[in-house]
Amino acid sequence: MKKIIILNFFFSTLLLAQTPVKLQPWTIVKGGTEFLEQLGKFVGGIPANTNIPFRANVGREKDPSLFFYTLINPTDTSVKKTMDGTGTIVGDLNNDGYQDLCIRGRAPTSDIKLYWGNSTGFDTSYYLSFPNTGSNREFLPQCIGDLNGDGKPDLIISDINFNGGRGKISIYFNPVHSSEPDITLLGDTFRNYLGTKVTLGDIDGDNKLELLTSLTNYNTDKSTNLRIYKWVVDHFEVYKNFGYWKESWGASTRFTSFDANGDHIDDIFWFQDGTYNVYLGSHNFDTIPDYTLQEPASLGTGHAIINGGDMNGDGYNDLVINGIGFSSHYILVYSGGKAISTKYCAAVGWGDDSWFGSSMAPIGDINEDGCADVIVGASEWDWGSGKGAWAIYLGSRSIPTSVEDEKIITPKTFKLYQNYPNPFNSSTTIKYEIRKKADIQLSITDILGKKKIILSEKEQLPGEYELRLDSDKYKLSSGSYYLNLTSGLERETIKLVIIK
């Protein structure tokens, strides 16, 4: 009881500093039945009004199992179905009108199984198996979405330890009928861990989803890049490759993409250099952060970041992140709007080193009040026993909406334009814009990031710059290269292709 009182006092002090509201629980399920069970290690929401008769699934670490719940009301928390596995994604992957269920298997094999939906739910007697040939725990079903523009959702699976940690992303176009992928994306070199996290978003407003993933340069400076792939005719190309934070594994997982400002173009939220940066989607998307989210000084950044849906009923999707305090963990809500709120607008926390919020997922409008809600795991609840817990917290119209004057703009130092022509033979024109006085480096690296040529490195004044790149001068042979424009922690990258 003493720890709970301390937490409430700390949380009240937190609220007074920025006047958000405290999220209210719809239901709380505390305590697994076994020591170190870690119930709530994984949580997932399931869309309402589909063929799947459940609204949520909760996983545990010990003897990995997934528990499915109908959640008809706050007391309907008995387990309705149990399956082996540690996480799920849902989508119609054979184009028959029914939602299918894709489950990550339990260790040591961690095979992925795709159960086909039907009129009463899904068929557990027949499934498509995706074998984990590497027998590692990082073989993951990542997301489902239409990547090739045919109007049907596709399946994305990653294996970050593939080929010595190079990493692999496998894409299965709809209808999915085989464990052999249609397209495979590989990391550039060993220990890149491509695919640690994958998300999808239309960040340039062309009505086509891009694939966003992380790439860790573990063999060099241990920095993490965000790489964006775009589907072009019949293959994927690197669209953007930008921004890094040195020696941070967290940067490889703490990002998401969704439309938060209502312009029908997805935005990017990414944890870099100790804070969350916001990159607004646009028809001229660039890789310089538009502004930065503020967190309470007393909190560190946790593990999870999600699109919580419209949690305050104002018509905009809201961002939810996990924060860590002294022996306590929180979830913080940032309201979406024409100007996305840079200060958190709602929060709630648990004590006892519970790891509350280290797993969370949108669950839709569970109580049908017009506001989206979230399911949250607390896998270390009951300190010392690790039995775990989970809860559902409600959105509310009392959560403040964003206001225009909250938006804090981070000046954009530069913009790098695509070279022309591209592909090219002997020469091409490079154009970039400097928006404030800065030390600028313009460099070329090969596709493996090994060969580096410095084209320019000096302090430059605001203005537009143009130069001619001669491939013969720098002894560049046919192939793909990256052109990097860098200033401090800001970086923008485009792809060059030389054909001789």
matplotlib code that plots the C-alpha trace (Angstrom):
import matplotlib.pyplot as plt

x = [0.0, 2.8, 4.2, 0.9, 0.6, 4.1, 3.2, 0.0, 1.8, 4.5, 1.9, -0.1, 3.0, 3.5, 0.0, 0.2, 3.3, 1.5, -2.2, -3.0, -5.8, -5.4, -6.6, -9.2, -9.2, -12.0, -10.7, -7.5, -6.4, -3.6, -1.5, -0.7, -0.7, 3.0, 6.3, 7.9, 4.9, 5.1, 1.5, 1.2, 4.6, 2.6, -0.8, -2.8, -6.2, -8.5, -10.9, -14.6, -17.3, -15.2, -15.4, -12.9, -15.0, -12.4, -11.4, -7.9, -5.1, -2.5, 0.7, 3.1, 6.8, 6.9, 5.6, 4.6, 0.9, -1.7, -4.9, -7.9, -10.7, -14.2, -14.4, -18.2, -18.0, -15.4, -15.9, -15.7, -12.0, -12.0, -9.8, -12.0, -9.2, -5.6, -3.0, 0.7, 2.5, 3.7, 2.0, -0.6, -1.4, -4.8, -5.8, -7.5, -4.5, -6.3, -8.9, -12.0, -13.6, -12.6, -9.9, -7.0, -4.8, -1.0, 0.7, 4.4, 5.2, 6.8, 10.6, 12.8, 11.5, 9.3, 7.7, 5.0, 1.5, -1.2, -4.7, -7.4, -10.5, -14.0, -17.6, -17.2, -13.7, -10.7, -9.7, -7.1, -6.9, -5.4, -2.7, 0.1, 3.5, 6.5, 9.5, 12.1, 15.2, 17.5, 15.9, 16.1, 13.7, 13.7, 11.6, 8.6, 5.3, 5.5, 2.5, -0.1, -0.9, -1.1, 2.4, 2.1, -1.0, -3.4, -5.9, -5.2, -3.2, 0.1, 2.1, 5.5, 7.7, 11.3, 14.3, 16.8, 19.4, 19.5, 22.9, 25.0, 22.6, 22.4, 18.7, 15.9, 12.4, 10.1, 7.0, 4.2, 1.7, -2.0, -3.3, -0.7, -0.4, 3.1, 5.9, 8.2, 8.2, 7.5, 10.1, 13.0, 14.9, 18.3, 20.5, 23.6, 26.1, 26.5, 25.0, 22.7, 19.7, 17.4, 13.7, 14.1, 10.8, 8.7, 5.8, 3.9, 2.8, 2.0, 4.5, 4.5, 0.8, 0.9, -1.8, 0.7, 2.2, 5.9, 7.8, 9.7, 12.3, 15.5, 19.1, 21.8, 25.4, 26.7, 30.1, 31.0, 29.6, 26.6, 24.3, 20.7, 19.2, 15.6, 15.2, 12.1, 11.4, 9.0, 7.4, 8.3, 6.6, 7.8, 10.4, 11.3, 13.8, 15.3, 13.3, 14.9, 17.7, 18.2, 18.9, 20.8, 21.4, 24.7, 24.9, 21.2, 19.3, 16.2, 16.2, 15.7, 12.3, 10.8, 9.1, 5.7, 3.9, 0.3, -1.7, -1.9, -2.7, -5.6, -4.0, -4.4, -0.7, 1.1, 3.6, 6.7, 7.4, 10.9, 13.0, 16.4, 19.1, 17.1, 13.8, 10.9, 11.2, 8.2, 8.6, 5.4, 4.4, 4.0, 4.2, 7.7, 8.7, 12.1, 14.2, 14.6, 12.5, 9.7, 9.5, 10.2, 7.9, 8.5, 8.6, 8.5, 12.0, 11.4, 10.7, 12.9, 11.6, 10.3, 10.0, 6.7, 5.1, 1.7, -1.1, -3.7, -6.5, -8.8, -8.7, -10.4, -13.1, -11.8, -11.3, -7.5, -5.4, -3.3, 0.2, 0.8, 4.3, 5.8, 7.7, 9.9, 10.2, 11.9, 10.5, 7.4, 6.2, 3.7, 1.9, 1.7, -0.9, 0.0, -3.1, -3.2, -4.6, -3.7, -0.8, 0.2, 0.5, 4.2, 3.1, 1.5, -2.3, -3.1, -1.2, -1.4, 1.3, 1.9, 4.7, 6.6, 8.9, 5.9, 7.1, 3.6, 3.4, 6.3, 3.7, 0.6, -1.8, -4.9, -8.1, -10.7, -13.7, -14.2, -17.0, -18.6, -18.4, -16.8, -13.2, -10.5, -9.0, -5.7, -4.7, -1.6, 0.7, 2.7, 4.8, 6.8, 3.8, 4.0, 7.6, 9.8, 7.3, 7.0, 3.5, 2.4, -0.8, -2.7, -5.4, -7.5, -7.5, -10.2, -10.0, -12.1, -13.4, -11.8, -8.3, -7.2, -7.0, -3.9, -3.6, -1.7, 0.7, 2.0, 3.8, 7.5, 9.3, 12.8, 14.6, 15.3, 19.0, 19.0, 17.2, 18.8, 17.1, 17.2, 20.1, 19.3, 19.6, 19.3, 20.4, 23.4, 26.5, 29.4, 27.9, 24.9, 23.8, 23.4, 21.3, 20.7, 19.5, 21.0, 18.5, 20.8, 24.6, 26.0, 29.0, 27.9, 29.4, 28.4, 29.6, 29.1, 29.1, 28.7, 25.6, 27.5, 28.5, 32.2, 33.6, 33.3, 34.1, 33.9, 32.6, 32.4, 33.1, 32.9, 30.8, 28.1, 25.7, 22.0, 21.2, 20.8, 23.9, 24.5, 27.5, 28.3, 29.4, 31.8, 31.8, 35.1, 36.9, 36.1, 36.5, 32.9, 31.9, 28.4, 26.1, 24.1, 25.5, 24.2, 24.6, 24.6, 24.1, 25.1, 25.2, 25.6, 22.9, 20.9, 21.3, 19.5, 20.2, 19.3, 20.2, 22.4, 22.5, 25.4, 25.1, 28.1]
y = [0.0, 2.3, 2.1, 2.9, 6.1, 7.2, 6.6, 8.6, 11.6, 11.5, 11.2, 14.1, 16.3, 15.2, 16.2, 19.7, 20.4, 20.1, 19.7, 16.5, 14.2, 10.8, 7.9, 5.7, 1.9, -0.1, -3.3, -4.5, -8.1, -8.5, -11.5, -14.6, -17.9, -18.8, -17.4, -15.3, -16.0, -12.4, -12.2, -9.1, -9.6, -9.3, -7.7, -7.3, -5.8, -7.4, -5.3, -5.4, -6.7, -9.2, -13.0, -13.4, -13.5, -12.0, -8.4, -9.0, -11.4, -11.4, -13.4, -14.5, -15.3, -18.5, -21.5, -19.0, -19.0, -16.6, -16.0, -14.7, -12.6, -11.6, -8.6, -8.1, -6.0, -5.0, -8.3, -10.5, -11.3, -15.1, -16.8, -18.0, -19.6, -20.5, -21.0, -21.5, -18.3, -14.9, -12.3, -11.9, -9.8, -9.9, -9.4, -10.9, -12.6, -14.8, -12.2, -14.3, -11.6, -13.2, -11.9, -14.4, -14.8, -14.9, -16.0, -16.0, -19.5, -20.4, -20.9, -22.7, -22.9, -19.8, -20.9, -18.6, -20.0, -18.4, -19.6, -19.1, -17.2, -18.5, -17.5, -18.6, -17.4, -19.2, -22.8, -24.2, -27.6, -26.2, -23.5, -22.3, -22.7, -20.4, -22.3, -20.5, -21.9, -20.0, -21.3, -17.9, -15.9, -12.9, -14.5, -12.1, -11.4, -7.7, -6.1, -6.5, -3.9, -3.3, -2.7, -3.3, -1.2, -4.0, -3.2, -6.4, -6.6, -8.3, -10.1, -8.9, -11.2, -10.4, -12.4, -10.0, -12.6, -14.0, -14.5, -13.4, -10.6, -9.1, -9.2, -10.1, -8.9, -11.3, -10.0, -12.3, -10.8, -11.5, -14.2, -15.8, -19.4, -20.5, -20.0, -18.9, -15.1, -13.1, -10.4, -10.5, -7.4, -7.9, -5.8, -4.3, -6.2, -8.4, -7.2, -4.7, -6.4, -5.2, -5.7, -5.3, -3.4, -2.8, -0.5, 0.9, 4.4, 6.6, 9.3, 11.2, 11.2, 9.2, 6.8, 4.0, 2.5, 2.7, 0.2, 1.7, -0.3, 0.1, -0.6, -0.8, -0.2, -2.4, -3.1, 0.6, 3.3, 1.3, 4.0, 3.3, 4.5, 4.6, 3.1, 3.6, 1.3, 2.2, -0.2, 0.8, -1.2, -4.7, -4.2, -2.2, 0.7, 2.6, 5.8, 7.4, 6.4, 8.9, 10.1, 8.1, 7.9, 6.3, 3.3, 3.0, -0.3, 1.5, 3.7, 0.5, -0.2, 3.1, 4.4, 4.4, 6.0, 7.2, 10.3, 12.5, 15.9, 14.9, 15.7, 12.1, 11.7, 9.5, 11.1, 9.5, 9.5, 8.3, 8.2, 9.7, 11.2, 10.9, 12.3, 11.7, 13.6, 14.2, 14.1, 15.4, 13.5, 15.6, 15.3, 16.7, 14.6, 15.3, 13.7, 16.7, 16.6, 19.2, 19.3, 17.5, 16.1, 17.2, 14.7, 15.4, 15.9, 13.2, 10.5, 8.5, 7.0, 3.5, 0.8, 1.1, 3.6, 3.2, 4.9, 4.9, 5.9, 8.9, 8.8, 12.1, 12.1, 15.1, 13.2, 12.9, 9.9, 10.3, 9.1, 6.9, 6.3, 4.5, 6.5, 5.3, 7.0, 5.9, 2.4, 3.3, 3.2, 5.3, 5.7, 9.2, 10.4, 13.2, 14.5, 14.7, 17.7, 20.2, 21.0, 17.8, 18.4, 18.6, 18.1, 15.0, 15.5, 12.4, 9.8, 7.0, 5.0, 1.9, 1.4, -1.7, -1.8, -3.3, -2.5, -1.1, 0.0, -1.9, -3.7, -1.9, -1.9, -0.1, -2.0, 0.3, 1.8, -1.0, 0.9, 2.5, 6.1, 7.4, 7.4, 4.9, 2.9, 1.0, -2.4, -2.2, -5.0, -4.9, -8.1, -7.5, -6.6, -8.0, -7.1, -10.1, -12.6, -11.3, -12.8, -9.9, -8.1, -6.3, -3.6, -1.6, 2.2, 4.4, 7.4, 10.3, 13.6, 15.2, 14.6, 18.0, 18.5, 19.9, 23.7, 25.6, 27.5, 24.2, 23.3, 23.9, 24.0, 22.6, 24.6, 22.5, 22.9, 21.6, 19.8, 17.4, 17.0, 13.9, 14.1, 14.4, 12.4, 9.2, 6.6, 8.3, 7.3, 9.7, 12.7, 14.0, 17.2, 17.3, 20.1, 20.9, 23.8, 25.2, 27.0, 28.2, 28.6, 25.2, 22.8, 20.6, 17.4, 15.9, 12.3, 9.2, 5.6, 2.3, 0.1, -1.6, 1.6, 0.8, 3.1, 6.8, 9.7, 13.3, 15.6, 18.7, 19.4, 23.0, 25.7, 27.0, 29.9, 29.8, 29.3, 26.8, 24.9, 22.8, 20.8, 18.3, 14.8, 13.1, 9.3, 8.9, 11.5, 9.5, 6.1, 5.0, 1.9, 0.7, 0.1, 1.8, 4.3, 6.6, 10.3, 11.7, 15.3, 15.6, 18.3, 17.2, 14.6, 15.5, 13.5, 13.1, 10.4, 9.7, 6.8, 7.2, 4.6, 4.5, 2.6, 2.2]
z = [0.0, 0.8, -2.7, -4.2, -2.1, -3.2, -6.9, -6.6, -5.1, -7.8, -10.5, -9.1, -9.2, -12.8, -13.7, -12.1, -14.2, -17.6, -16.6, -18.5, -17.4, -15.7, -17.9, -16.3, -16.4, -18.0, -16.5, -14.8, -14.6, -12.1, -11.4, -13.3, -11.5, -11.7, -10.6, -13.4, -15.6, -17.0, -18.1, -20.3, -22.0, -25.2, -25.8, -28.9, -29.9, -32.5, -34.6, -33.6, -35.8, -37.7, -38.1, -35.2, -32.0, -29.7, -28.9, -27.4, -26.8, -24.0, -24.0, -21.3, -21.3, -19.3, -21.3, -24.0, -24.5, -25.9, -24.1, -26.0, -24.5, -25.7, -23.3, -23.6, -20.4, -17.8, -15.8, -18.9, -18.3, -18.3, -20.9, -23.8, -25.9, -25.4, -28.2, -28.4, -29.4, -28.3, -30.6, -33.4, -36.4, -38.2, -41.8, -44.9, -46.5, -49.0, -50.2, -49.1, -47.0, -43.7, -41.3, -40.9, -37.8, -38.0, -34.8, -33.8, -32.4, -29.2, -28.7, -29.5, -33.1, -33.1, -36.4, -37.6, -38.3, -40.4, -39.5, -42.1, -41.1, -41.7, -40.8, -37.2, -36.4, -37.7, -38.5, -36.0, -37.6, -40.8, -41.1, -43.3, -41.5, -42.0, -40.7, -38.7, -40.4, -38.1, -35.0, -33.3, -31.3, -33.6, -36.4, -36.3, -38.1, -38.4, -40.1, -42.8, -45.5, -49.3, -50.5, -54.2, -54.8, -55.9, -53.1, -51.1, -47.9, -47.9, -45.1, -43.9, -41.8, -40.6, -39.4, -37.9, -37.2, -40.8, -42.2, -39.2, -38.3, -41.8, -41.4, -43.8, -44.5, -46.4, -48.2, -49.2, -51.7, -51.4, -51.8, -49.5, -50.5, -49.8, -47.2, -50.0, -50.1, -53.2, -52.4, -50.0, -48.7, -47.1, -44.8, -46.4, -44.3, -41.3, -38.0, -39.7, -38.1, -40.8, -39.8, -36.1, -36.4, -39.6, -40.0, -43.0, -44.0, -46.9, -46.0, -49.4, -50.2, -53.3, -52.0, -51.8, -48.6, -48.0, -45.8, -42.9, -41.0, -39.0, -40.0, -37.3, -38.3, -35.5, -37.2, -37.3, -35.0, -33.8, -35.1, -36.3, -39.6, -40.6, -44.1, -46.2, -49.2, -52.0, -54.4, -58.0, -60.8, -59.8, -57.1, -54.0, -54.0, -51.1, -51.0, -48.0, -45.6, -42.9, -39.4, -36.8, -33.1, -32.1, -29.8, -29.3, -29.8, -28.7, -31.9, -33.9, -32.4, -31.2, -34.3, -35.9, -38.7, -39.0, -40.0, -36.8, -38.4, -40.6, -44.0, -45.2, -45.3, -42.7, -40.3, -38.7, -35.0, -34.1, -30.9, -31.6, -29.5, -26.3, -27.6, -30.0, -33.3, -35.6, -39.4, -41.0, -44.1, -47.3, -51.1, -50.7, -47.8, -46.4, -43.6, -41.3, -38.1, -38.1, -34.3, -31.1, -28.4, -24.9, -22.0, -18.3, -17.0, -14.4, -16.9, -19.2, -22.5, -22.4, -25.0, -26.8, -29.2, -30.9, -32.8, -30.1, -32.5, -31.8, -28.0, -27.3, -30.1, -32.0, -35.3, -35.1, -34.2, -31.0, -30.2, -27.1, -25.8, -22.7, -20.1, -17.2, -13.8, -10.6, -10.0, -11.9, -15.5, -17.4, -20.7, -22.1, -24.7, -27.2, -29.0, -32.8, -34.6, -37.3, -35.0, -33.2, -29.4, -28.3, -24.6, -23.3, -22.7, -20.7, -18.6, -16.1, -14.3, -12.2, -9.6, -8.3, -11.3, -13.1, -16.7, -17.2, -20.9, -22.2, -24.3, -25.5, -28.5, -29.8, -29.1, -30.7, -28.8, -26.2, -24.3, -27.3, -26.1, -29.4, -28.1, -28.9, -26.0, -25.4, -23.9, -21.8, -20.4, -17.1, -17.3, -14.1, -11.9, -8.4, -7.8, -7.0, -8.4, -12.0, -12.3, -14.6, -15.4, -18.1, -18.3, -20.7, -20.3, -21.8, -24.1, -23.0, -24.4, -21.4, -22.9, -24.2, -27.9, -29.5, -30.0, -32.6, -30.3, -28.8, -32.0, -31.5, -34.8, -35.1, -37.9, -40.9, -41.7, -45.3, -48.0, -50.5, -53.9, -56.1, -58.6, -62.3, -64.4, -62.4, -63.4, -65.1, -67.1, -66.6, -64.8, -62.9, -61.2, -57.4, -55.9, -52.2, -50.1, -46.9, -44.7, -41.9, -41.5, -40.7, -41.1, -44.1, -45.4, -48.8, -49.2, -51.2, -49.9, -51.7, -51.0, -48.1, -46.5, -46.8, -49.5, -48.6, -50.9, -49.5, -52.2, -49.9, -46.2, -45.0, -43.4, -45.7, -45.7, -46.4, -50.1, -52.9, -54.1, -57.2, -58.3, -61.1, -60.1, -62.5, -61.9, -63.8, -61.6, -58.5, -60.2, -59.6, -61.4, -62.4, -59.4, -56.6, -54.2, -51.4, -51.5, -47.9, -46.8, -43.1, -40.5, -36.8, -36.1, -39.2, -42.3, -45.6, -48.1, -51.7, -54.0, -57.0, -59.8, -62.3, -65.5, -67.8]

ax = plt.figure().add_subplot(projection="3d")
ax.plot(x, y, z, "-o")
ax.set_aspect("equal")
plt.show()
